Each structure stands twice: as C-alpha cells, then as structure tokens.
C-alpha cells in the first residue's frame, strides 16, 4: 500500500501533539542537513523573496533604507 504525502500529513496531524513531536524529530534525523538547508533556501527564494522583489519592482517608493530596516535612525 502506498500512502501519498498529503495522506501521510493528515494522519500525522491527527496524532497527539507529543507523538507528532516525537515523529517529527525522528523524521528530521533522516534528512541530510545540507540538502534540507538547500531545499528550504530555494523554496524561500522562489516564494517570499520573489514576492518581495515583485512588490518592490511594482512600487519602488516602498523601498526602505538600511537604517530603516535595522531600526537605527
């Protein structure tokens, strides 16, 4: 029997919180940290960073200076 990713997720989310935590930690132990970082950073670049760039390109007046983003005046 093959379980799809979404089916696995749904079953996992139905578990009690302490069991989900234990399962999640066990699953994380099976992931190559370098590959996981690469995949996460690529996903971030394609979604959040790309969306921020598109918003800035559409309205350059929304740009903030380095001082504004770091909180110092």
C-alpha positions, 0 to 999 in steps of 0.5 A: 500500500502506498500512502501519498504525502498529503495522506501521510500529513493528515494522519500525522496531524491527527496524532497527539501533539507529543507523538507528532513531536516525537515523529517529527524529530525522528523524521528530521534525523533522516534528512541530510542537513545540507540538502534540507538547508538547500531545499528550504533556501530555494523554496524561500527564494522562489516564494517570499523573496520573489514576492518581495522583489515583485512588490518592490519592482511594482512600487519602488517608493516602498523601498526602505533604507538600511537604517530603516530596516535595522531600526537605527535612525 
